[in-house]
Amino acid sequence: MAGKPKLPMGIENFEELRTMGYYYIDKTGLIQDLLENFGKVNLFTRPRRFGKTLNMSMLKYFFGMEGSSGLFDGLEIAENKEICKEYMGKYPVISVSLKGVEGDNFEEAKGMLKSIIGKEAMRFRFLLQSGSLPETERQQYSALIHVSEKGIFTMEDELLKNSLLLLSQFLQKHYGQRVIILIDEYDVPLDKAYQAGYYDAMVKLVKILFGQALKTNDSLYFAVLTGCLRVSKESIFTGLNNFNVYTVKDVQYNEYFGFTDAEVRKMLEDYGIMEKYNAVKGWYDGYRFGNLEIYCPWDVVSYCHAWKMNPSASPQNYWVNTSSNDIIRKFIGGAKTTARNEIEQLINGGSIKKEIRQDLTYRDLDSDIENLWSLLFMTGYLTQCGEEYGDKVELVIPNKEVRWIFAEQIRNWFREETLKDGKKLENFCRAFQENKVSVIEEGFNAYLRKTISIRDTSVRKERKENFYHGILLGLLGNMDGWNVKSNAEMGEGYSDISIQIEDEKIGIIIELKYAEHADLDAGCREALRQIMDRKYEEELEEEGMTVIYRYGIACYKKRCKVVSG
């Protein structure tokens, strides 16, 4: 690995990436395409962790007057001498990210918005002495950046609503050049406001802020916004002319967000790990933007970094750590039988056809469970597969990583559901202590009917067994006074689940098998044989357990059989 560029783990600043020797997959073609397909206001919607923020930083350093010398040397855009001569470093650029606009109430969120815009305005302190601005406007600028002794921006609410408009007007007067406005994560304030209960107030504020800056602003040259969702129906963009929206369904600009297959191949070759290509493709590819398959760049970079630290590292879930994934839990919790069957179909490698609404409001999300399919699509948990069917889109889970997220959230939801009937759960668990095989079998079958099974033929038998193992472990782990161990070392191997009930001196050994071809009896026999052959009970005997129950459980889809040995 000697001499290889550093991997850009979490690097979203283009200048830092280019000057500090980080690996960069060239996306500067976006600049030329934006100029050649000019739109006054351009909105790009993509799932999180697909390079939106880095691209916005790239635009800032290309167009901005702060200095971009050398940053673009050797990149695609540098080959277009005409564009570089006319546009590079020629424009004042206002660049804000609204990712941090949140709070428990509207006043807190509004304070965060003031802070973000105020800090950006501080980059232009020269406006305080600008001879191009009359005294009244210099005073207005001063109010934009004024902070209290506690470091809190003090701009009045009316000034906040006009802040981006005023700042662009001041910069145009100072430079004699119209302004470019970049707004990253534009929809985060609406999302956070919806979750915290001040949605209407935030919609009203953002509508005025954006309307002033993007619609009635003669100082604006062009603007670029990014986010996860297209929320034009909120009317926050009402009346905008020449407003272009590019979503995951559009062909335009599809190669600039995320990594293409060719880019991933080159990256793996550059780092000498091309043998990991199939694993990386299976875990992190599968997203379809327009007509192009795309990898999640965050995951590819994260895996290459993990491999660099440990060459035996296997692909794992990196995307799940970047957000709470509450949307899936909410969706599963609200899903009725039909929707749960559709989720099961997706998890098992199938597809479903759904109408996708790309102009949802956040309020729409709770009005109809069908709207959540659109949200899952736009946020990257589902992707398009094949052609469209009239108004409907064929949807699939894009890759192993997202399938893992679904399965994990299903387990969490199932755990919460079972806890709602504590008496039923206790009776089920006590049946293991009392060796009531029929009660165990009846109870486990009832729980399996409620959850969503994994029976994808491409999933290895061991992983299917892990699914059932996780369900049963979650049920048994709720008993007070029970020492429940998963895959504990026992005898000559590892049992699936072992339990010590010390007060009763009772030990329990459980081995689960996935029953191939639905042969539950054979699965139970195999499980019991493994318990006996590998002498799992010896560890429990050494711990002083005087009564030991052995259970072989075989599962297939949503059925199980239990045998005691």
Disulfide bonds with the S-S distance in Angstrom:
none
